Amino acid sequence: MAGPSVGLRQVSTEVLKKLLGHVHREELEYPLAPIPLAAVGLQAHTEPLMDHLRGLDGKGVRAVLVAVLGERLEE
């Protein structure tokens, strides 16, 4: 699975929770960029995160993460 068509499925739930924690603690600036993601230890996940969260403000990033994590909890 590669490319934008797979959504955030290739990013683990643990990584998404970590990112959401940084969002809640207001530790990131928006729109997201590779260097700030690397600064919080998410450099290995930059490509899929940027593919789907690029250009969003903090509220948008939070909404996407909450929705994706919510769907995963229902599975």
N, CA, C and O atoms as a MOPAC input file, in Angstrom:
PM7 MOZYME 1SCF
protein

 N      0.84500 1    -1.18900 1     0.00000 1
 C      0.00000 1     0.00000 1     0.00000 1
 C      0.87900 1     1.23700 1     0.00000 1
 O      1.67600 1     1.44300 1     0.91500 1
 N      0.73700 1     2.02600 1    -0.98600 1
 C      1.50700 1     3.26700 1    -1.02100 1
 C      0.70000 1     4.32100 1    -1.76900 1
 O     -0.18400 1     4.00200 1    -2.56400 1
 N      1.01600 1     5.55700 1    -1.50400 1
 C      0.36900 1     6.64500 1    -2.21100 1
 C     -0.81700 1     7.20300 1    -1.46900 1
 O     -1.27500 1     6.62700 1    -0.48300 1
 N     -1.31200 1     8.31900 1    -1.94200 1
 C     -2.37900 1     9.02200 1    -1.26000 1
 C     -3.69500 1     8.26700 1    -1.17700 1
 O     -4.51000 1     8.56300 1    -0.30300 1
 N     -3.92800 1     7.29900 1    -2.05900 1
 C     -5.21900 1     6.62200 1    -2.09200 1
 C     -5.46300 1     5.73500 1    -0.87800 1
 O     -6.60200 1     5.32400 1    -0.65600 1
 N     -4.44700 1     5.42400 1    -0.08600 1
 C     -4.64400 1     4.54900 1     1.06300 1
 C     -4.97000 1     5.32600 1     2.33200 1
 O     -5.11200 1     4.73200 1     3.40100 1
 N     -5.08500 1     6.61200 1     2.23000 1
 C     -5.40200 1     7.41700 1     3.40200 1
 C     -4.33100 1     7.29100 1     4.46200 1
 O     -3.14200 1     7.21600 1     4.15200 1
 N     -4.74800 1     7.26700 1     5.69500 1
 C     -3.80000 1     7.15900 1     6.80300 1
 C     -3.67800 1     5.72600 1     7.31100 1
 O     -3.16200 1     5.50600 1     8.40700 1
 N     -4.14000 1     4.75400 1     6.53900 1
 C     -4.08200 1     3.35700 1     6.96300 1
 C     -2.67100 1     2.86800 1     7.21200 1
 O     -2.46400 1     1.98300 1     8.04200 1
 N     -1.70000 1     3.42300 1     6.51200 1
 C     -0.32500 1     2.96000 1     6.69500 1
 C      0.34200 1     3.56600 1     7.92500 1
 O      1.47800 1     3.21500 1     8.24100 1
 N     -0.33600 1     4.46000 1     8.61600 1
 C      0.18100 1     5.05900 1     9.84300 1
 C     -0.48700 1     4.34500 1    11.02000 1
 O     -1.71300 1     4.25300 1    11.08600 1
 N      0.32700 1     3.84600 1    11.94000 1
 C     -0.21900 1     3.06900 1    13.05700 1
 C     -1.07700 1     3.92400 1    13.97400 1
 O     -0.94300 1     5.14700 1    14.02300 1
 N     -1.95300 1     3.25800 1    14.69300 1
 C     -2.80800 1     3.92500 1    15.66900 1
 C     -1.95300 1     4.61100 1    16.72400 1
 O     -2.26700 1     5.72500 1    17.14300 1
 N     -0.88800 1     3.96800 1    17.15400 1
 C      0.00200 1     4.54600 1    18.16100 1
 C      0.59900 1     5.87500 1    17.67900 1
 O      0.66900 1     6.84000 1    18.44000 1
 N      1.02100 1     5.91800 1    16.42900 1
 C      1.59900 1     7.14200 1    15.86600 1
 C      0.53700 1     8.23600 1    15.77600 1
 O      0.81500 1     9.39200 1    16.09400 1
 N     -0.65900 1     7.88800 1    15.35200 1
 C     -1.73200 1     8.88900 1    15.26000 1
 C     -2.08900 1     9.43400 1    16.64200 1
 O     -2.34900 1    10.62800 1    16.79000 1
 N     -2.10100 1     8.56100 1    17.65500 1
 C     -2.36600 1     9.01200 1    19.01900 1
 C     -1.26000 1     9.95100 1    19.49300 1
 O     -1.53100 1    10.95700 1    20.14800 1
 N     -0.01800 1     9.62100 1    19.16100 1
 C      1.10900 1    10.48000 1    19.54100 1
 C      0.95000 1    11.85800 1    18.90600 1
 O      1.11200 1    12.87800 1    19.57600 1
 N      0.63400 1    11.88600 1    17.61400 1
 C      0.44200 1    13.15800 1    16.92400 1
 C     -0.71600 1    13.93400 1    17.54400 1
 O     -0.61000 1    15.14400 1    17.74300 1
 N     -1.80800 1    13.26000 1    17.84800 1
 C     -2.95500 1    13.92700 1    18.45100 1
 C     -2.58300 1    14.52300 1    19.80600 1
 O     -3.05300 1    15.60600 1    20.15600 1
 N     -1.74900 1    13.83200 1    20.56500 1
 C     -1.28000 1    14.37400 1    21.83600 1
 C     -0.52600 1    15.67300 1    21.63600 1
 O     -0.71900 1    16.62500 1    22.39200 1
 N      0.33400 1    15.72300 1    20.62600 1
 C      1.06200 1    16.95900 1    20.33100 1
 C      0.10300 1    18.06700 1    19.89600 1
 O      0.29700 1    19.23400 1    20.23600 1
 N     -0.92100 1    17.69600 1    19.14900 1
 C     -1.93300 1    18.67800 1    18.72100 1
 C     -2.66000 1    19.23400 1    19.94800 1
 O     -2.81700 1    20.44800 1    20.08000 1
 N     -3.10600 1    18.34600 1    20.84600 1
 C     -3.82200 1    18.78200 1    22.05300 1
 C     -2.96100 1    19.68800 1    22.93300 1
 O     -3.46100 1    20.64100 1    23.53100 1
 N     -1.67400 1    19.38600 1    23.00800 1
 C     -0.76200 1    20.18200 1    23.84500 1
 C     -0.26500 1    21.44100 1    23.12300 1
 O      0.54600 1    22.20000 1    23.65500 1
 N     -0.76600 1    21.64300 1    21.90800 1
 C     -0.40900 1    22.81200 1    21.09400 1
 C      1.10300 1    22.93600 1    20.90200 1
 O      1.67500 1    24.01800 1    21.03100 1
 N      1.73500 1    21.79800 1    20.58900 1
 C      3.18500 1    21.75000 1    20.40300 1
 C      3.60700 1    21.85700 1    18.94400 1
 O      4.79900 1    21.80100 1    18.64100 1
 N      2.65800 1    22.00800 1    18.04800 1
 C      2.95800 1    22.08700 1    16.62300 1
 C      2.40800 1    23.38000 1    16.04300 1
 O      1.49100 1    23.99000 1    16.59400 1
 N      2.99100 1    23.78500 1    14.91900 1
 C      2.46800 1    24.92800 1    14.17600 1
 C      1.81200 1    24.41300 1    12.90500 1
 O      2.14200 1    23.33300 1    12.41500 1
 N      0.88700 1    25.19200 1    12.38100 1
 C      0.12900 1    24.78600 1    11.20200 1
 C      0.27100 1    25.82200 1    10.10900 1
 O      0.42900 1    27.01200 1    10.38300 1
 N      0.21600 1    25.37000 1     8.88600 1
 C      0.07800 1    23.97700 1     8.47400 1
 C      1.31700 1    23.16800 1     8.85600 1
 O      2.41700 1    23.70200 1     9.00100 1
 N      1.09900 1    21.85600 1     9.01200 1
 C      2.19600 1    20.96300 1     9.38100 1
 C      3.29200 1    21.00300 1     8.33000 1
 O      3.04200 1    21.25900 1     7.15200 1
 N      4.50000 1    20.74500 1     8.77800 1
 C      5.66400 1    20.71100 1     7.89200 1
 C      6.59700 1    19.60000 1     8.36800 1
 O      6.54400 1    19.21100 1     9.53500 1
 N      7.44700 1    19.08500 1     7.48700 1
 C      8.32600 1    17.96200 1     7.83900 1
 C      9.24800 1    18.22200 1     9.03400 1
 O      9.41600 1    17.33400 1     9.87000 1
 N      9.84000 1    19.39200 1     9.13800 1
 C     10.80800 1    19.62900 1    10.22300 1
 C     10.13500 1    19.58500 1    11.60000 1
 O     10.66500 1    18.93200 1    12.50000 1
 N      9.00200 1    20.24500 1    11.80300 1
 C      8.33900 1    20.12600 1    13.11100 1
 C      7.89300 1    18.69200 1    13.42400 1
 O      7.93100 1    18.27600 1    14.58200 1
 N      7.47600 1    17.93900 1    12.41300 1
 C      7.11700 1    16.54000 1    12.65500 1
 C      8.33700 1    15.75400 1    13.11100 1
 O      8.24200 1    14.92800 1    14.02000 1
 N      9.48100 1    16.00500 1    12.48600 1
 C     10.71900 1    15.33400 1    12.88600 1
 C     11.11500 1    15.73700 1    14.30000 1
 O     11.63200 1    14.91400 1    15.05500 1
 N     10.88000 1    16.98800 1    14.66500 1
 C     11.25000 1    17.47000 1    15.99000 1
 C     10.49800 1    16.76000 1    17.10900 1
 O     10.96900 1    16.71300 1    18.24500 1
 N      9.32200 1    16.20400 1    16.78700 1
 C      8.55400 1    15.45900 1    17.79800 1
 C      8.65400 1    13.95300 1    17.56900 1
 O      7.87100 1    13.18000 1    18.12100 1
 N      9.62700 1    13.54200 1    16.74900 1
 C      9.90500 1    12.12400 1    16.56500 1
 C      9.05300 1    11.40800 1    15.54100 1
 O      8.97500 1    10.18000 1    15.56300 1
 N      8.41500 1    12.13400 1    14.64900 1
 C      7.53100 1    11.50600 1    13.65800 1
 C      8.11100 1    11.54000 1    12.25000 1
 O      7.36900 1    11.43000 1    11.27400 1
 N      9.42700 1    11.69200 1    12.13500 1
 C     10.05800 1    11.80600 1    10.82700 1
 C      9.81500 1    10.58600 1     9.93100 1
 O      9.73900 1    10.73400 1     8.71100 1
 N      9.69400 1     9.41200 1    10.49600 1
 C      9.47100 1     8.20600 1     9.69100 1
 C      8.07400 1     8.17600 1     9.07200 1
 O      7.79800 1     7.36700 1     8.18700 1
 N      7.20800 1     9.05000 1     9.53600 1
 C      5.81300 1     9.05600 1     9.08200 1
 C      5.44400 1    10.33800 1     8.34300 1
 O      4.27400 1    10.59100 1     8.05800 1
 N      6.45500 1    11.13800 1     8.04000 1
 C      6.20500 1    12.44200 1     7.42600 1
 C      5.42600 1    12.33900 1     6.11800 1
 O      4.45700 1    13.07100 1     5.92100 1
 N      5.83100 1    11.44800 1     5.23000 1
 C      5.18700 1    11.38800 1     3.91200 1
 C      3.69600 1    11.10900 1     3.99700 1
 O      2.91700 1    11.88300 1     3.44000 1
 N      3.24800 1    10.03300 1     4.66900 1
 C      1.79500 1     9.81200 1     4.70200 1
 C      1.04000 1    10.88500 1     5.48400 1
 O     -0.09000 1    11.22900 1     5.13800 1
 N      1.66200 1    11.41100 1     6.53800 1
 C      0.98800 1    12.47800 1     7.29500 1
 C      0.83100 1    13.72700 1     6.44600 1
 O     -0.23500 1    14.34300 1     6.42700 1
 N      1.88800 1    14.09800 1     5.74800 1
 C      1.82000 1    15.29400 1     4.90500 1
 C      0.88000 1    15.09000 1     3.71800 1
 O      0.22900 1    16.03700 1     3.27500 1
 N      0.80500 1    13.86700 1     3.20300 1
 C     -0.10300 1    13.59500 1     2.08200 1
 C     -1.55000 1    13.92100 1     2.44500 1
 O     -2.32900 1    14.32400 1     1.58100 1
 N     -1.91700 1    13.74800 1     3.72100 1
 C     -3.31800 1    13.88000 1     4.10600 1
 C     -3.62800 1    15.03900 1     5.03400 1
 O     -4.79100 1    15.40500 1     5.20500 1
 N     -2.60000 1    15.61800 1     5.63400 1
 C     -2.84600 1    16.70800 1     6.57700 1
 C     -2.27200 1    18.04500 1     6.11600 1
 O     -2.43300 1    19.06700 1     6.78300 1
 N     -1.60300 1    18.01900 1     4.96700 1
 C     -0.98400 1    19.24000 1     4.42200 1
 C     -2.02700 1    20.33500 1     4.22700 1
 O     -3.10200 1    20.10100 1     3.67500 1
 N     -1.69100 1    21.51600 1     4.68500 1
 C     -2.54800 1    22.68300 1     4.46700 1
 C     -3.65100 1    22.87100 1     5.49300 1
 O     -4.32200 1    23.90400 1     5.48900 1
 N     -3.85400 1    21.90000 1     6.37200 1
 C     -4.92000 1    22.03300 1     7.36600 1
 C     -4.45300 1    22.87600 1     8.54500 1
 O     -3.26900 1    22.89000 1     8.88200 1
 N     -5.38600 1    23.57100 1     9.16100 1
 C     -5.06700 1    24.27300 1    10.40300 1
 C     -5.16800 1    23.28200 1    11.55700 1
 O     -5.47500 1    22.10900 1    11.34200 1
 N     -4.91700 1    23.73400 1    12.75600 1
 C     -4.93200 1    22.84900 1    13.92000 1
 C     -6.26800 1    22.15000 1    14.12400 1
 O     -6.31200 1    20.96700 1    14.46300 1
 N     -7.35500 1    22.88300 1    13.91600 1
 C     -8.69100 1    22.28300 1    14.07700 1
 C     -8.92600 1    21.19600 1    13.04200 1
 O     -9.53900 1    20.17200 1    13.34200 1
 N     -8.44500 1    21.41400 1    11.83300 1
 C     -8.60200 1    20.42600 1    10.77700 1
 C     -7.79700 1    19.16800 1    11.05700 1
 O     -8.29200 1    18.05500 1    10.88200 1
 N     -6.55200 1    19.34600 1    11.49300 1
 C     -5.70400 1    18.19400 1    11.83000 1
 C     -6.34900 1    17.40600 1    12.95700 1
 O     -6.42800 1    16.17900 1    12.89800 1
 N     -6.80500 1    18.10600 1    13.97700 1
 C     -7.45300 1    17.44000 1    15.12000 1
 C     -8.68900 1    16.66500 1    14.66100 1
 O     -8.89200 1    15.52300 1    15.07400 1
 N     -9.50400 1    17.27000 1    13.82000 1
 C    -10.72600 1    16.61400 1    13.34600 1
 C    -10.41100 1    15.34100 1    12.56300 1
 O    -11.06500 1    14.31600 1    12.75900 1
 N     -9.42400 1    15.39700 1    11.68600 1
 C     -9.05100 1    14.20900 1    10.90400 1
 C     -8.54400 1    13.11600 1    11.83200 1
 O     -8.95500 1    11.96200 1    11.71000 1
 N     -7.66400 1    13.46000 1    12.74800 1
 C     -7.10200 1    12.44900 1    13.65000 1
 C     -8.17800 1    11.82200 1    14.52700 1
 O     -8.19800 1    10.60400 1    14.70400 1
 N     -9.06100 1    12.62700 1    15.07100 1
 C    -10.14500 1    12.11000 1    15.91000 1
 C    -11.04700 1    11.18700 1    15.09700 1
 O    -11.45600 1    10.13600 1    15.58900 1
 N    -11.36100 1    11.56500 1    13.86200 1
 C    -12.22800 1    10.73500 1    13.01300 1
 C    -11.55900 1     9.40000 1    12.68900 1
 O    -12.18900 1     8.34800 1    12.79300 1
 N    -10.28900 1     9.43900 1    12.29800 1
 C     -9.58100 1     8.20400 1    11.94000 1
 C     -9.45900 1     7.29800 1    13.15800 1
 O     -9.72000 1     6.09800 1    13.06900 1
 N     -9.06600 1     7.86200 1    14.28700 1
 C     -8.93100 1     7.05000 1    15.50100 1
 C    -10.28300 1     6.50400 1    15.94200 1
 O    -10.37000 1     5.36500 1    16.40100 1
 N    -11.32700 1     7.29500 1    15.80800 1
 C    -12.68000 1     6.83200 1    16.14400 1
 C    -13.10100 1     5.64900 1    15.28000 1
 O    -13.69200 1     4.69400 1    15.78300 1
 N    -12.80300 1     5.70300 1    13.99300 1
 C    -13.12800 1     4.59400 1    13.09900 1
 C    -12.37500 1     3.34600 1    13.49200 1
 O    -12.92500 1     2.24500 1    13.45100 1
 N    -11.11100 1     3.50800 1    13.87600 1
 C    -10.30700 1     2.35000 1    14.25500 1
 C    -10.82300 1     1.70900 1    15.54400 1
 O    -10.73800 1     0.49100 1    15.69700 1
 N    -11.34800 1     2.49300 1    16.45800 1
 C    -11.88400 1     1.93800 1    17.69100 1
 C    -13.12600 1     1.11100 1    17.43000 1
 O    -13.42200 1     0.18000 1    18.17900 1
 N    -13.86000 1     1.44200 1    16.36900 1
 C    -15.08200 1     0.71900 1    16.04000 1
 C    -14.79600 1    -0.62700 1    15.38000 1
 O    -15.66100 1    -1.50100 1    15.35200 1
 N    -13.60400 1    -0.79300 1    14.85800 1
 C    -13.26900 1    -2.03900 1    14.13000 1
 C    -13.14000 1    -3.20800 1    15.06300 1
 O    -12.86400 1    -4.32300 1    14.62100 1

